[in-house]
Amino acid sequence: MTVDSTAHTSHHPHELAADQGESHFPRGLRPVRTITAAAAALAVIALMCWGGLNHDVRYSLGGIRATHRAGLAASEIFVHRPLAYRWTIAGLDALTAGPVAVREALIRLAVIVLSLGAARWLRAGLLRTLPRREAGAVAVAVGAALVCAPAWDFLQPEWLAVLLSTAAVGAALAGRRTALAVSLSGVLLALAVLMKYTTASTALLALMVLAVLDRRRAVLSAAAAALATPAGLALAVWTEPREWRWLHEFSSLNPNSVFRTGFGAEQVHQLGTSLVNECVLVPVVALLPVTLTLLVRTSTTVRARWSLPALTASGLVVVVGTVVVQGQWFLYHLAQLPVLGAASWALAVTRHLTRHGRTPAGPVGATAVLGVAVPLVAGQPLAWRTAHATPTCAVLAVVVLLALVAALAAARRPARPRRGTAVAAVVALGLATAIPAWPTTPYSFDIRHSDFTAKSRTEAVRDLTHRLDGLRSRVGPDTPVVYLAFGDIAYSLGNPTRCRYPSPAFLQRTSYDPDVTELTSFDENLDCLDDPAARYLIVDPGWFPLNRVAPAVREAVDAAYDCTGPTAFPDAGLRVCARR
């Protein structure tokens, strides 16, 4: 039933010491350790709360808020996300009040609390199948990876699916009553799937973890999820019948899907570039070969020796497969990897500590080096990063290779117990997982949105809100409008809209994909321009090029709105057209 059946019965002296509570840290300095750890944790949480939300989450929240002010519920609108996700972030948003920065910090704080709760639940479950030290280390690493999620990952559907799947593993293993435990786990896995449907890969990964830890509960949880997922989809369609149509037509908005482009040399290049970017910014992902080597070398049974590497390799295939299917190469599509990498690292290093009385110096040292170096390199200007991308990747590869050699040597060579090595491992993992908490860490190293950081996006939304004060005063803060703009405009302006498509994706996509005009949602989105209650049209030319969209869109705009007068707001980059 467990990963390592000898874990609880071994009489290795270091394991007996661990069971008896012996610490690898001097007793007199334990209060200092506790205070330092608590202060560091609070500092990281403060940084994460200050970092605000990414532009995709603001897109969704902007649409939800603007339509809510006009009387539409989150279930009735299209913001590129399924109903389960819309309900989730609308519920979080309902808990907040005040200025933008305060509301974003409160959302962050609420989700951090949920992340810590999921990690604690995971620990309770892992205690059934792993030694106490290993269960605690894995849970702490997972919690740290969730709390310090990359800025572009945080609160995306993929990231929420990871959070829900983490809780699902904990629920399945921790409950004493099997029926209740697997039922709750199945519901959580179903919610993970319903976050975006492609997030089924994350739920599958969680089931694979469960299969390694407790095969029977994994099968029962999968059965419960198989029932709960279609039930959840049926509830969504019953709540909003358009949801079924949106589910089918949503894929038409993505011209890069592998089902439309095929999988060739260009896709291979994009996939490789995305994975390299993830490895550069998340050291525990780059170090996965090292941690898998340690796991193989330190496991005491054949099943344990190969089950975890096989799990990790299969998980990578599942994650990469989902990225390929979507074909957009956004790094948040890899949101499972930081958590998987942190959990594997913690388990491998802790198991080595238990077997040998010390942590593996090479892998731990490499992690610490990357934890210090990556923020310094990633914080450089985009032009510098682009020019030095190849040397950066080469240095990373050398560090990983040296750590791999050290891991092989550490596993073969008898080690003398040393005090303090556990603390060094904690510090190294803390440095590596806290990289996204740095305000200057970019969304990617040198691909999509590589010029975005938590700091720059926070300043951008504050600046945009300030620049829109004049527009808000001119049209009136409660005047209904129609947005032909990305969702962050509605987020910062705040004027209500009665359009079910607060950010008109189906209209905007016609600027490069004329086939979208054949969709029912295009016609419904187009009808928003005829709404007599809307007094102004808010156009973002950079996102919605009126001269390139479908003729039907331009004709509807010209018929209903006057865009020929003094309509420009250059400070905000917008055009405002009054109704004729």
Buried (B, 14 or more C-beta within 10 A) or exposed (E): EBBBEBBEEBEBEBBEBBBEEEEBBEEEEEEEBEEEBEEEBEEBBBBBBBBBBBBBBBBBBBBBBBBBBBEBBBBBBBBBBBBBBBBBBBEBBEEBEEEBBEBBBBBBBBBBEBBBBBBBBBBBBBBBBBBBBBBBBBBBBBBBBBBBBBBBBBBBBBBBBBBBBBBBBBBBBBBEEEEEBBBBBBBBBBBBBBBBBBBBBBBBBBBBBBBBBBEEBBBBBBEBBEEBBEEBBEEBBEEBEBBBBBBEBBBBBBBEBBEEEEEEEEBEEBBEBBBBBBBBBBBBBBBBBBBBBBBBBBBBBEEBBEBBBEBBEEBBEBBBEBBBBBBBBBBBBBBBBBBBBBBBBBBBBBBBBBBBBBBBBBBBBBBBBBBEBBBEBBBBEEEEBEEBBEEBBEBBEEBBEBBBEBBBEBBEEEBEEBEEBBBBBBBBBBBBBBBBBBBEBBBBBBBBBBBBBBBBBBEBBBEBBEBBBEBBEEBEEEBBBBBBBBBBBBBBBBBBBBBBBBBBBBBBBBBEBEEBBEBEBBEBBBEBBEBEEBBBBBBBBEBBBBEEBBEBBBEBBBEBBEBEEEBBBEBBBBBBBEBE
